[in-house]
Amino acid sequence: MFSLSCLHFHLPTKKTPKKKNDKTKALDSESQIKKKTMPIKVLSSLDAARIQWYHFKAIIVAGMGLFTDAYDLFCIAPVMKMISHVYYHGDSINTAVLSTSYAIALLGTATGQLVFGYLGDRVGRRRVYGLCLVIMIISSFGCGFSVCTTRRSCVMVSLGFFRFILGLGIGGDYPLSATIMSEFANKRTRGAFIAAVFSMQGLGILVSSAVTMAVCVAFKRGGGGGSLDEEEAPPEADVAWRLILMIGALPAALTFYWRMLMPETARYTALVENNIVQAAKDMERVMSITDDISDETTTETPPPPPPPLPPSYTLFSLRFLRLHGRDLFAASVNWFLVDVVFYTSNLLLSQIFSHYSDKPSSSTAENVYDAAFRVAELGAIIAACSTIPGYWFTVYFIDKIGRVKIQMMGFFFMAVVYLVAGIPYTWYWSKHEQTKKGFMVLYGLVFFFSNFGPNTTTFIIPAELFPARFRSTCHGISGAAGKLGAIVGTVGFLWATEKADDGDNMNRMRAAFLILGGVCIAGIFVTYFFTKETMGRSLEENEHQQEQVNNDESEDEPHIVDGQSSESTLLQTQ
């Protein structure tokens, strides 16, 4: 009995843990707060960082990808003019082949945005970033080395294949460039930095036109171009268009080394990989950060980083759709609408202004090089006078006015221009030859307000709204929707104006302008009712804004806003 009573006495002491006193509980609470708020301090340091040399370096390195993207996508218009003379003996390329040539790279771009946007969230921005650049370099050379020099069907199929692969690399560069720049930037000038990256697209369009004109002049002086009434273009012309395409690989190749030296973004390392120590070390490598963050993360030998916490919700789950579905819808639809307008107008400049050309299309003085030169010259004028100024107006005003206001303003003025061009087109613009310069100025305003407006803001907003683990994927989805809009606009415009006489063509052009004006009006409504402003807030504040509104906080995923509010929230939950 004695032993049993002793056993009965000792058993509860083994099962019942000793209660912690108030001091121990306070220390544990303080330790948990410190552990959970460490990411807050690291990311707050990024948000409050002063503008440094690395910010400008990141703009150049990331921007050269957009530069290459624009060069490769927009050089195809004059190149197709040259191919029509080399392989079609001066006849117009049939609509099916021409629309496929324009659409194939855009389809590849949409595919690349989806695939590499997803991979950017799964394996890291930096790893996928270099792969996209390699694809662009190889495929640009592949376009120039398109097999066959005698059979046009073989050349067009080969060119289409390499243009699709090129589009994959270009598509991957879109979400990764925007995401990387947004995660490196401070919250005060984040919009300007992302807009500066995107503005390199305008420079790429200008350089594409300049290179095309230089190659045409050089080959014309060196070997002659052959007039349009000749049966065949000179053999050198087959080299000229290939050279133009291959030159597009040079900017990407020149920036590959520096792109590989870029560390992974601190936000991805801290929030997705859950490695706060490595995030702080990566920041120290490239930027000056506050000493207290550096000291806290480096004075003691840290334990191995724990595996990333499972997310509280997955992509396209009901909770994701409830919290971020509206943002994804707005970003995708706005990008679709603006690309219908932007790519239609940019790729088809030569057709829109063929009525206003100083030289009739049947002129025997124009040869293969002159035909491509005129298309490139028109593109260069629009880029220098409208496109590039529009980009830099956005860079200056984006963090002063805000994304939503600039996007609505751009859509509004684009709609006004298209309605002014379209309503009187058949009885005024098409009848008065002396007004061609006025029409060009009017049409140039479309590109100015497109870039000082939705073309730039649709690139910025998706990089700021979504959680870090979905940011690249959601940007890729939004961009892919835009490229589908580009295909719809470009191919639709080509087929709508196919084989029409002058009177019918004027009516079709008028209808096209009015439709594009209607598209811009739709963009105003989508922006006003569905798009949220992201100016002046950290990426984490934008991410959790909707969660706070819905009072739908998750215990598995603590909110990272600013240091003070997050710490107070944690203290209240202890």
Secondary structure, DSSP 8 states (H G I E B T S, - for coil): -HHHHHHHHHHHHHHS-----HHHHHHHHHHHHHHHHHHHHHHHHHHH----HHHHHHHHHHHHHHHHHHHHHHTHHHHHHHHHHHHSTTS---HHHHHHHHHHHHHHHHHHHHHHHHHHHHT-HHHHHHHHHHHHHHHHHHHHT-S-SS-HHHHHHHHHHHHHHHHHHHHHHHHHHHHHHHHHS-TTTHHHHHHHHHHHHHHHHHHHHHHHHHHHHHHHHHH---BTTSSS--THHHHHHHHHHHHTHHHHHHHHHHHHH----HHIIIIIS--HHHHHHHHHHHS---HHHHHHHHSS-----------SS-TTSHHHHHHHHHHHHHHHHHHHHHHHHHHHHHHTHHHHTGGG-SS-TT-TT-BHHHHHHHHHHHHHHHIIIIIHHHHHHHHHHHHHH-HHHHHHHHHHHHHHHHHHHHTTIIIIITT-GGGHHHHHHHHHHHHHHHHTTHHHHHHHTHHHHS-TTTHHHHHHHHHHHHHHHHHHHHHHHHHHTTT--HHHHHHHHHHHHHHHHHHHHHHHHHHHHH----TTS-HHHHHHHHHHHHT---SSS---S-HHHHHHHHHHH-
